[in-house]
Amino acid sequence: MFSKVAINNRGAVAQRLIRALRSLGVKSVVFCSEADQDLPYVREADEFLVLGAPPPLESYLNHERVLAAVKASGAEALHPGYGFLAEDAEFAYKLQEIGVVFIGPKPQALTVFGDKVSSQKEMAKRGLPVNPATDILTGTLDEKLAAAQKLGFPLLVKPAGGGGGIGMIPVLEPEKLAAALETAASQAKRGFGRDQLYAERLVINPRHVEFQIVADGQKSFHLFERDCSIQRRRQKIVEEAGAPNLEVSELRNLAKLAAKVMADMGYDHVGTVETLYGASSGFAFLEVNPRLQVEHAVTEEITGYDLVIAQLKLASGSKVTDLPQPPDEPLGHAIEARVYAEDSQRFLPSPGLLKVFRPPSGAGIRVETGFVEGAKVTPFYDPMVAQVIAKGQDRAEAIKRLSEALSQFEIEGIKTNITFLRAMLSYEPFVKGEVSTGLAEELLKEPSYKALWVK
């Protein structure tokens, strides 16, 4: 195991890593921006280094500054968190060149899986069903338009690298394609440092089901599935494990196949195989996220598995056979709600001072956050302030516990989406497990939801 690890991420992600490293007897050094340096998790680390100004391209996404910080820190390895540089093959190669371990898959795997087009092609070769998609769109605007239009409408414009819904824009009509390409490229450049795009056939109102994989380059296993269908503007907001109202045997078979394919391809880390499920079309491979994701907490709750510790051990040379083995069946049901600094009516960011910030607690409740009362939520990053996770013996109990926990979450000084989250948890289609990526928009149109804002 390493003696010191650098962390190039922020908030609850960084805090979780600091505590995991401490449990292993490893020192941590957190890299942060000027906007984050006074947040409590920074002081929780053994050391911290300020990278630069708040914008990500001047701090967390800046290769030169991060590499300089790694050298100055004396860290043997760097954890890129769940975003920022986690899928950046170029950065991983640069770390390799200076003798620092990248806590993630090998750069070669990032080259394939960090590029959504390449990963779709690889998975299709190995027997996983995929959605029709273009290659990376290149050339003049007219050439890009022509390539995308060959796919047919409706389609979805997506960044070739990155994730989290950033830069993903549905296009239903040809005349809106040019504007979508421009907007998506701009968002991808800001979010991931690269503006390459591709397009895929848009599945209307699908379910988003993903499979958690742990692999060492030769062997692998899965930790069941998550349903991440509840999304707003392509951003996941409610996730659960397992997936309701789907055939369990089909889910298990697909999970086993996904794990086998990842091992056959030499994948050597924790990762997620994401799929879309259409009622008439079935499952189709979407992408591989070659990193840990925010929603991994629900998987941990139904398996008792610490995925952060698994990451650290795999990066330090452990094999899958050295790790704890997964349970044969899920241990209950878990649901996570992402609490954002945004209002529940217009969904606009709501940065500001957390005058009151008292997360809930109780049986089956887990909260992940990098904030405390008195901290500031800045406008520079994703506005998520906490993840609230509830576990129950079954889905109904998990929903009940999560709704009660959200009602007890005291936040003042900013607006939040808690009203929306609680409305979703009581929305009849959700309660019945009739989930889809369009369910959030359906809820917003409900007269009962609109009535919440009538004074």
C-alpha positions as CSV (number, residue, x, y, z in Angstrom):
1,M,0.0,0.0,0.0
2,F,1.1,3.6,-0.6
3,S,2.4,5.9,2.1
4,K,0.9,9.1,0.7
5,V,-1.8,9.7,-1.9
6,A,-2.8,13.0,-3.5
7,I,-6.5,13.7,-4.1
8,N,-7.5,15.9,-7.1
9,N,-11.2,16.4,-6.3
10,R,-13.5,18.2,-3.9
11,G,-16.4,18.0,-1.5
12,A,-17.8,14.7,-0.4
13,V,-15.6,12.9,-2.9
14,A,-12.4,14.2,-1.3
15,Q,-13.7,13.7,2.2
16,R,-14.6,10.0,1.5
17,L,-11.1,9.5,0.1
18,I,-9.4,11.1,3.0
19,R,-11.2,8.9,5.5
20,A,-10.5,5.8,3.5
21,L,-6.8,6.5,3.3
22,R,-6.7,7.2,7.0
23,S,-8.3,3.8,7.7
24,L,-5.5,2.2,5.7
25,G,-2.8,4.2,7.5
26,V,-2.0,6.3,4.4
27,K,-1.4,10.0,4.5
28,S,-3.5,12.2,2.2
29,V,-2.8,15.5,0.5
30,V,-5.8,17.3,-1.0
31,F,-5.5,19.6,-4.0
32,C,-8.0,22.4,-4.0
33,S,-8.9,25.6,-5.7
34,E,-8.9,29.0,-4.1
35,A,-12.7,28.8,-3.8
36,D,-12.5,25.5,-1.8
37,Q,-9.5,26.0,0.4
38,D,-11.6,27.0,3.5
39,L,-14.0,24.1,3.3
40,P,-13.7,21.7,6.2
41,Y,-12.7,18.6,4.3
42,V,-9.6,20.4,3.2
43,R,-8.4,20.8,6.8
44,E,-9.3,17.1,7.4
45,A,-6.5,16.0,5.1
46,D,-3.0,15.6,6.4
47,E,-1.9,18.2,3.9
48,F,-3.4,20.5,1.2
49,L,-2.1,22.4,-1.8
50,V,-3.9,25.2,-3.6
51,L,-3.9,24.7,-7.4
52,G,-5.2,28.1,-8.5
53,A,-8.2,30.2,-9.3
54,P,-11.7,28.6,-9.0
55,P,-12.5,27.9,-12.7
56,P,-11.7,24.1,-13.3
57,L,-9.4,24.9,-16.2
58,E,-7.3,27.0,-13.9
59,S,-7.3,24.4,-11.1
60,Y,-8.6,20.8,-11.1
61,L,-8.4,20.4,-14.9
62,N,-5.1,22.1,-15.4
63,H,-2.5,19.4,-16.1
64,E,0.5,21.5,-15.5
65,R,-0.7,22.7,-12.1
66,V,-1.8,19.3,-10.9
67,L,1.4,17.6,-12.0
68,A,3.5,20.4,-10.3
69,A,1.4,19.8,-7.1
70,V,2.0,16.1,-7.3
71,K,5.7,16.6,-7.5
72,A,5.7,19.1,-4.7
73,S,3.6,16.8,-2.4
74,G,5.8,13.8,-2.7
75,A,2.8,11.6,-3.2
76,E,3.3,8.1,-4.7
77,A,-0.2,8.0,-6.3
78,L,-3.0,10.4,-7.2
79,H,-6.7,9.7,-7.0
80,P,-8.6,11.8,-9.6
81,G,-11.9,11.5,-7.8
82,Y,-15.1,10.6,-9.6
83,G,-14.8,13.4,-12.2
84,F,-12.4,16.1,-13.5
85,L,-9.4,14.1,-14.7
86,A,-10.7,10.6,-13.9
87,E,-11.2,9.7,-17.6
88,D,-8.3,11.7,-19.0
89,A,-5.9,9.3,-20.6
90,E,-3.4,12.0,-21.5
91,F,-3.1,13.0,-17.9
92,A,-2.8,9.4,-16.8
93,Y,0.1,8.9,-19.2
94,K,1.8,12.1,-17.8
95,L,1.5,10.7,-14.3
96,Q,3.0,7.5,-15.5
97,E,6.0,9.4,-17.0
98,I,6.9,10.9,-13.6
99,G,6.5,7.6,-11.8
100,V,3.3,8.4,-10.0
101,V,0.5,5.9,-9.9
102,F,-2.9,6.9,-11.4
103,I,-5.6,5.4,-9.1
104,G,-7.8,4.3,-12.0
105,P,-7.5,1.9,-14.9
106,K,-4.4,1.8,-17.1
107,P,-4.2,4.8,-19.6
108,Q,-4.8,2.4,-22.5
109,A,-8.2,1.5,-21.0
110,L,-9.0,5.2,-20.6
111,T,-8.2,5.7,-24.2
112,V,-10.8,3.2,-25.2
113,F,-13.4,3.8,-22.4
114,G,-12.9,7.5,-22.0
115,D,-13.9,7.8,-25.6
116,K,-17.5,6.9,-25.9
117,V,-17.3,6.1,-29.6
118,S,-14.4,3.7,-29.2
119,S,-16.0,1.9,-26.3
120,Q,-19.3,1.4,-28.2
121,K,-17.4,-0.2,-31.0
122,E,-15.4,-2.5,-28.7
123,M,-18.5,-3.6,-26.8
124,A,-20.4,-4.3,-30.0
125,K,-17.5,-6.6,-31.2
126,R,-17.9,-8.5,-27.9
127,G,-21.5,-9.2,-28.1
128,L,-23.2,-6.4,-26.2
129,P,-26.1,-4.7,-28.0
130,V,-25.5,-1.1,-28.8
131,N,-27.4,1.9,-30.0
132,P,-26.7,3.2,-33.6
133,A,-24.1,6.0,-33.3
134,T,-21.8,8.1,-35.4
135,D,-18.0,8.3,-35.2
136,I,-16.6,11.4,-33.6
137,L,-17.9,14.4,-35.6
138,T,-15.0,16.1,-37.4
139,G,-14.5,18.6,-40.2
140,T,-16.5,21.7,-41.0
141,L,-19.9,22.4,-39.5
142,D,-21.6,21.2,-42.7
143,E,-19.6,17.9,-42.6
144,K,-20.6,17.4,-38.9
145,L,-24.2,18.1,-39.7
146,A,-24.2,15.7,-42.6
147,A,-22.6,12.9,-40.6
148,A,-25.1,13.3,-37.7
149,Q,-28.1,13.6,-40.1
150,K,-27.3,10.2,-41.6
151,L,-28.1,8.6,-38.3
152,G,-31.7,9.9,-38.5
153,F,-33.8,11.8,-35.9
154,P,-34.4,11.9,-33.0
155,L,-30.8,11.8,-31.9
156,L,-28.7,12.7,-28.9
157,V,-25.5,14.9,-29.2
158,K,-22.9,13.8,-26.7
159,P,-19.3,14.6,-25.7
160,A,-16.9,11.9,-26.7
161,G,-15.3,12.1,-23.2
162,G,-16.6,12.9,-19.8
163,G,-20.0,12.2,-18.2
164,G,-22.5,13.4,-15.7
165,G,-24.9,14.6,-18.4
166,I,-22.8,17.6,-19.3
167,G,-23.0,18.5,-23.0
168,M,-25.7,15.9,-23.8
169,I,-28.4,17.5,-25.9
170,P,-31.4,15.8,-27.5
171,V,-32.2,16.9,-31.0
172,L,-35.6,16.1,-32.4
173,E,-35.5,18.3,-35.6
174,P,-32.8,18.9,-38.2
175,E,-32.9,22.7,-37.9
176,K,-31.9,22.5,-34.3
177,L,-28.8,20.4,-34.8
178,A,-26.3,23.2,-35.5
179,A,-27.1,25.0,-32.3
180,A,-27.0,21.8,-30.3
181,L,-23.5,21.0,-31.6
182,E,-22.2,24.5,-30.7
183,T,-23.7,24.3,-27.2
184,A,-22.6,20.8,-26.5
185,A,-19.0,21.5,-27.7
186,S,-18.8,24.6,-25.4
187,Q,-20.1,22.7,-22.4
188,A,-17.8,19.7,-23.1
189,K,-14.8,22.1,-23.3
190,R,-15.6,23.7,-20.0
191,G,-16.4,20.5,-18.2
192,F,-13.8,18.1,-19.6
193,G,-11.2,20.2,-21.4
194,R,-12.1,18.7,-24.8
195,D,-14.9,19.5,-27.3
196,Q,-15.1,16.4,-29.4
197,L,-18.7,15.2,-30.0
198,Y,-20.6,12.3,-31.5
199,A,-24.3,11.5,-31.9
200,E,-26.4,8.5,-31.2
201,R,-29.9,7.4,-31.8
202,L,-32.2,8.8,-29.1
203,V,-34.2,6.3,-27.3
204,I,-37.4,8.0,-26.1
205,N,-38.2,7.7,-22.4
206,P,-35.9,4.8,-21.7
207,R,-34.6,3.5,-18.4
208,H,-31.0,4.0,-17.4
209,V,-29.6,0.8,-15.8
210,E,-25.9,0.3,-15.0
211,F,-23.8,-2.5,-13.7
212,Q,-21.0,-2.1,-11.1
213,I,-17.8,-4.0,-12.1
214,V,-14.6,-4.7,-10.2
215,A,-11.7,-6.1,-12.2
216,D,-7.9,-6.6,-12.1
217,G,-7.1,-7.1,-15.8
218,Q,-7.7,-10.8,-15.7
219,K,-10.5,-11.6,-13.4
220,S,-13.7,-9.7,-12.4
221,F,-17.0,-9.8,-10.6
222,H,-20.1,-7.6,-10.6
223,L,-22.0,-6.0,-7.7
224,F,-25.4,-6.2,-9.3
225,E,-27.2,-3.2,-10.9
226,R,-28.4,0.3,-10.3
227,D,-31.3,2.1,-11.8
228,C,-30.5,5.8,-12.4
229,S,-33.5,6.7,-14.5
230,I,-34.7,9.7,-12.5
231,Q,-32.8,12.5,-14.2
232,R,-33.3,16.2,-14.9
233,R,-31.5,17.7,-17.9
234,R,-29.6,14.4,-18.3
235,Q,-28.3,14.7,-14.8
236,K,-29.0,11.8,-12.4
237,I,-30.9,12.9,-9.3
238,V,-32.3,9.8,-7.7
239,E,-30.6,6.4,-8.0
240,E,-31.4,3.0,-6.5
241,A,-30.2,-0.6,-6.3
242,G,-31.5,-2.8,-7.5
243,A,-33.7,-1.9,-10.5
244,P,-37.4,-2.3,-9.9
245,N,-39.8,-4.1,-12.2
246,L,-37.2,-5.8,-14.4
247,E,-36.6,-9.5,-14.8
248,V,-34.0,-10.5,-12.2
249,S,-32.5,-13.4,-14.3
250,E,-32.0,-11.0,-17.3
251,L,-30.3,-8.4,-15.0
252,R,-28.0,-11.1,-13.5
253,N,-27.1,-12.5,-16.9
254,L,-26.3,-9.1,-18.3
255,A,-24.2,-8.2,-15.2
256,K,-22.2,-11.4,-15.6
257,L,-21.6,-10.7,-19.3
258,A,-20.6,-7.1,-18.6
259,A,-18.0,-8.3,-16.0
260,K,-16.7,-11.0,-18.4
261,V,-16.3,-8.5,-21.2
262,M,-14.4,-6.0,-19.1
263,A,-12.0,-8.7,-17.8
264,D,-11.5,-10.0,-21.4
265,M,-10.6,-6.5,-22.4
266,G,-8.0,-6.3,-19.7
267,Y,-9.8,-3.7,-17.6
268,D,-8.1,-3.4,-14.2
269,H,-10.1,-1.2,-11.9
270,V,-13.6,-0.4,-10.6
271,G,-15.9,0.7,-13.3
272,T,-19.5,0.9,-14.5
273,V,-21.1,-0.5,-17.6
274,E,-24.1,1.6,-18.4
275,T,-27.1,0.6,-20.5
276,L,-30.4,2.0,-21.7
277,Y,-33.5,-0.1,-21.5
278,G,-36.4,0.4,-23.8
279,A,-39.7,-1.4,-23.2
280,S,-39.8,-2.6,-26.8
281,S,-36.1,-2.5,-27.7
282,G,-34.6,-4.1,-24.5
283,F,-31.1,-3.3,-23.3
284,A,-28.5,-1.5,-25.3
285,F,-25.0,-0.6,-24.2
286,L,-24.5,3.1,-23.6
287,E,-21.0,3.6,-22.3
288,V,-18.4,2.6,-19.7
289,N,-17.5,4.9,-16.9
290,P,-13.9,3.9,-16.1
291,R,-14.1,5.4,-12.6
292,L,-16.2,5.4,-9.4
293,Q,-19.5,7.3,-9.7
294,V,-21.5,9.4,-7.2
295,E,-24.2,6.8,-7.1
296,H,-21.9,4.0,-6.0
297,A,-23.1,4.5,-2.4
298,V,-26.3,2.6,-3.1
299,T,-24.3,-0.4,-4.4
300,E,-22.2,-0.3,-1.2
301,E,-25.4,-0.3,0.9
302,I,-26.9,-3.5,-0.7
303,T,-23.5,-5.4,-0.8
304,G,-21.6,-4.2,2.3
305,Y,-18.7,-3.6,-0.1
306,D,-16.3,-0.6,0.2
307,L,-15.6,0.4,-3.4
308,V,-13.2,3.2,-2.5
309,I,-11.0,0.8,-0.5
310,A,-11.2,-1.6,-3.5
311,Q,-9.9,1.1,-5.8
312,L,-7.0,1.9,-3.5
313,K,-6.1,-1.8,-3.1
314,L,-6.3,-2.6,-6.8
315,A,-4.1,0.4,-7.6
316,S,-1.5,-0.7,-5.1
317,G,-1.3,-4.2,-6.7
318,S,-4.0,-6.3,-5.2
319,K,-5.9,-8.8,-7.3
320,V,-9.6,-9.5,-7.4
321,T,-8.9,-12.7,-5.5
322,D,-7.3,-10.7,-2.7
323,L,-10.4,-8.6,-2.2
324,P,-13.5,-9.5,-0.2
325,Q,-15.9,-11.4,-2.5
326,P,-19.4,-10.1,-3.2
327,P,-22.6,-11.5,-1.7
328,D,-24.6,-13.9,-3.7
329,E,-27.7,-11.8,-3.5
330,P,-28.4,-8.1,-2.7
331,L,-28.8,-7.3,1.0
332,G,-32.0,-5.2,0.9
333,H,-32.7,-2.1,-1.3
334,A,-31.1,1.3,-1.3
335,I,-32.1,4.7,-2.8
336,E,-30.0,7.9,-3.0
337,A,-31.2,11.4,-3.5
338,R,-28.9,14.2,-4.7
339,V,-29.5,17.4,-2.8
340,Y,-28.7,20.4,-5.0
341,A,-28.3,24.1,-4.3
342,E,-31.1,25.0,-6.6
343,D,-34.8,25.7,-6.2
344,S,-37.5,23.1,-6.8
345,Q,-39.5,25.4,-9.1
346,R,-37.1,26.8,-11.7
347,F,-34.1,24.6,-11.0
348,L,-31.6,27.5,-11.2
349,P,-28.4,27.3,-9.2
350,S,-28.6,28.9,-5.7
351,P,-25.1,29.6,-4.4
352,G,-24.7,31.2,-1.0
353,L,-23.8,30.9,2.6
354,L,-25.1,27.8,4.5
355,K,-26.6,29.7,7.5
356,V,-28.1,26.4,8.7
357,F,-26.9,23.0,7.5
358,R,-28.0,20.0,9.6
359,P,-28.1,16.7,7.7
360,P,-30.5,14.0,8.8
361,S,-29.5,10.8,10.6
362,G,-31.3,7.7,11.8
363,A,-31.7,4.0,11.1
364,G,-30.7,3.1,7.5
365,I,-29.6,6.7,6.7
366,R,-26.2,7.7,5.3
367,V,-25.2,11.2,4.2
368,E,-22.2,12.1,2.0
369,T,-21.3,15.8,2.0
370,G,-18.2,18.1,2.0
371,F,-20.1,21.0,3.6
372,V,-20.9,22.2,7.1
373,E,-22.9,25.0,8.6
374,G,-21.2,28.3,7.8
375,A,-19.6,27.1,4.6
376,K,-20.2,28.8,1.2
377,V,-21.7,27.1,-1.9
378,T,-19.9,28.8,-4.8
379,P,-21.1,29.1,-8.4
380,F,-18.0,27.5,-9.9
381,Y,-18.9,23.8,-9.6
382,D,-21.7,21.3,-9.7
383,P,-24.2,22.6,-7.1
384,M,-24.7,19.3,-5.3
385,V,-24.3,19.8,-1.6
386,A,-25.1,16.3,-0.3
387,Q,-26.2,12.8,-1.1
388,V,-28.8,11.2,1.2
389,I,-28.9,7.4,1.0
390,A,-31.5,5.2,2.6
391,K,-31.4,1.5,3.0
392,G,-34.4,-0.8,3.8
393,Q,-35.3,-4.4,3.8
394,D,-37.2,-3.7,0.6
395,R,-37.9,-0.8,-1.7
396,A,-41.0,0.5,0.1
397,E,-39.0,0.8,3.4
398,A,-36.1,2.5,1.6
399,I,-38.5,5.1,0.0
400,K,-40.2,5.8,3.4
401,R,-36.9,6.3,5.2
402,L,-35.5,8.5,2.5
403,S,-38.5,10.7,2.4
404,E,-38.5,11.1,6.2
405,A,-34.8,11.9,6.2
406,L,-35.2,14.6,3.5
407,S,-38.0,16.2,5.5
408,Q,-35.6,16.4,8.5
409,F,-32.7,18.0,6.5
410,E,-32.4,21.5,7.8
411,I,-30.9,24.0,5.2
412,E,-31.1,27.7,5.3
413,G,-29.3,30.4,3.3
414,I,-29.7,28.7,-0.1
415,K,-32.6,27.2,-2.0
416,T,-32.6,23.4,-2.6
417,N,-34.4,20.8,-4.6
418,I,-35.6,18.9,-1.6
419,T,-39.3,19.7,-2.3
420,F,-38.9,18.1,-5.7
421,L,-37.1,15.1,-4.3
422,R,-39.8,14.4,-1.8
423,A,-42.5,14.9,-4.4
424,M,-40.8,12.3,-6.6
425,L,-40.6,9.8,-3.8
426,S,-44.4,10.0,-3.3
427,Y,-45.2,10.2,-7.0
428,E,-47.4,7.2,-7.9
429,P,-45.5,6.0,-10.9
430,F,-42.2,6.1,-9.0
431,V,-43.7,4.3,-6.0
432,K,-44.9,1.6,-8.4
433,G,-41.4,1.3,-9.9
434,E,-42.6,2.7,-13.2
435,V,-39.4,4.7,-13.7
436,S,-37.9,6.3,-16.8
437,T,-35.6,9.2,-17.8
438,G,-38.8,11.2,-18.6
439,L,-40.5,10.8,-15.2
440,A,-39.0,14.0,-13.7
441,E,-40.5,16.1,-16.5
442,E,-43.8,14.3,-16.1
443,L,-43.9,15.2,-12.4
444,L,-43.2,18.8,-13.1
445,K,-46.3,19.0,-15.3
446,E,-48.5,17.5,-12.6
447,P,-51.2,20.0,-11.3
448,S,-50.4,18.8,-7.7
449,Y,-46.7,19.7,-8.1
450,K,-47.5,23.1,-9.8
451,A,-49.9,23.8,-6.9
452,L,-46.9,23.8,-4.5
453,W,-45.9,27.2,-5.9
454,V,-49.3,28.9,-5.8
455,K,-49.5,31.4,-3.0
